[in-house]
Amino acid sequence: MTNLSGKLALVTGGARGQGEAEARLFAARGAAVIIADVLVDEGRALAQTLEQDGFEARFAYLDVTDPQSWEGVVALAKEWKNRLDILVNNAGIINRSTVADTGLAAWERVLKVNLTGAFLGIQSATALMADSGGGSIVNISSNSGYSGHYDPAYTASKWGLRGLTRSAAMELVSKNIRVNAVCPGLVVTGLNASSPHLKPMIDLTPMKRSGKPEEIAELVLFLASDASGFITGEDFVIDGGFTAGAAYRRVAADTGIYRD
């Protein structure tokens, strides 16, 4: 039921990292894929690679904070396949700054990309998706959307995505459009491979490792596909047990309740 043949998927932030993994997996499962990003060279290269491998893919420049940019990408979907079945709001940025050190411009920039970008995506995609008979929207939140991550702008945006997901799901259910959120924990990509927070995070994670982009993509695929046809308005944590009780587990290990 995760076969996507005949469907068109749009993945924002799809040029690299987690978005790239999602685009590759969708293509492998039969979908035509629009890779939407501000990273023109990487996005075009990925689309060309997928086409050379026998898949259907297009690159589209997309600034998720710009309504007109969204209009252009949705127009491409209509012109290319005259349908839109899947939208993955994957594009996001992080600030890595505390409340005291975050300037207003930085705060607004993170919220605009991570939260307003997804809002504009849902708003822009709904009509064509409804005309296609319905579909699935997957918002990429974070396990930071369940806690107090030290980056307030990023954390607020990811909490906000959970709320947006539920509101949109209730509004769009009558159009046969499902809306869900995926909340990854630590995922190591080329963007954060040298970050000093990786080892402490992995040490705290009960599974003792970081997630892989491909693992996140598999969950996104499930929610994007007909296999999850009775699921809407939900958020799914995928973080190796971190949110479930990493701190309690560490306390238990440190106090001798069990050996870590």
C-alpha positions, -999 to 999 in steps of 0.1 A, spaced: 0 0 0 30 23 -1 32 21 -39 30 57 -51 26 49 -88 5 75 -106 9 101 -78 28 134 -79 48 144 -48 62 178 -39 90 178 -14 103 212 -1 139 214 10 143 184 -12 178 191 -26 198 174 2 197 158 36 163 145 48 144 160 19 167 142 -6 161 109 11 123 115 9 125 124 -28 146 94 -36 123 70 -18 91 85 -33 106 82 -68 117 46 -61 81 38 -50 67 51 -83 58 88 -77 67 116 -100 86 140 -77 90 178 -77 122 187 -58 116 222 -45 144 242 -29 164 274 -29 195 253 -36 194 253 -74 226 234 -82 220 206 -58 183 204 -67 189 202 -104 216 176 -99 193 154 -79 165 157 -104 189 148 -132 202 118 -113 167 105 -106 158 109 -143 190 91 -154 179 63 -131 146 60 -149 124 80 -125 103 110 -131 116 141 -114 117 179 -118 135 206 -99 117 238 -90 131 269 -73 110 275 -42 113 301 -15 88 288 10 83 322 26 71 337 -7 34 331 -18 42 339 -54 70 313 -53 45 287 -41 21 297 -69 48 289 -94 56 255 -80 19 245 -78 15 258 -114 44 234 -124 26 205 -108 -6 213 -127 12 218 -160 33 186 -156 8 161 -143 -24 181 -137 -25 168 -101 -9 170 -67 -12 140 -43 15 145 -17 31 176 -1 60 172 23 67 205 41 103 196 49 122 229 44 136 243 76 164 262 93 178 264 128 192 293 147 212 277 176 208 308 198 193 313 233 164 336 242 189 363 254 210 361 223 183 358 196 176 390 177 142 398 164 152 394 128 167 359 135 135 349 155 112 360 126 134 344 100 132 309 116 94 312 122 89 324 87 107 295 70 97 267 94 62 276 102 48 302 78 64 283 50 44 252 58 13 273 62 17 288 28 24 254 14 -8 240 27 -27 270 16 -13 269 -19 -16 231 -25 -51 225 -12 -71 234 -43 -51 212 -68 -49 184 -42 -86 185 -38 -91 185 -75 -69 154 -77 -93 135 -54 -75 143 -22 -41 135 -9 -16 137 20 3 165 36 32 157 59 48 184 80 83 178 93 83 190 129 108 177 155 110 161 189 119 197 199 82 203 195 77 183 227 103 199 248 123 231 256 152 229 231 178 257 238 170 273 205 137 292 212 129 301 176 134 266 163 115 251 192 85 275 188 83 268 151 82 230 157 56 233 184 37 255 160 38 229 132 21 204 155 -8 229 160 -9 238 124 -11 201 115 -41 195 137 -60 226 126 -54 219 89 -63 182 93 -97 191 107 -104 217 80 -93 196 51 -107 162 60 -139 170 41 -117 174 10 -102 139 15 -68 155 24 -50 141 54 -25 162 73 1 146 97 34 156 113 67 137 117 89 147 146 124 134 142 151 134 168 188 136 161 195 129 125 231 133 113 236 147 78 264 167 61 250 199 76 255 189 112 281 161 111 307 182 130 284 197 156 296 194 192 261 184 204 260 151 186 279 129 211 260 141 241 227 136 223 237 101 212 248 92 247 214 102 260 194 85 233 182 51 245 191 34 212 226 49 215 227 62 179 213 90 157 186 84 131 193 80 94 176 102 68 163 70 51 146 59 83 127 92 86 118 90 49 102 56 55 79 70 81 71 100 58 64 75 30 39 56 52 20 88 60 21 100 24 7 67 11 -26 49 11 -13 27 39 -21 54 64 -55 62 50 -72 63 83 -47 86 100 -50 124 101 -42 152 126 -15 132 143 22 137 150 47 109 151 80 110 171 109 91 156 139 96 179 152 63 192 133 67 225 147 102 234 113 118 240 99 87 257 122 91 287 159 96 279 164 117 310 147 92 333 167 63 318 199 82 325 189 88 361 181 51 365 214 41 351 233 67 372 216 56 404 221 19 398 185 9 392 199 -8 361 231 -8 341 232 13 310 
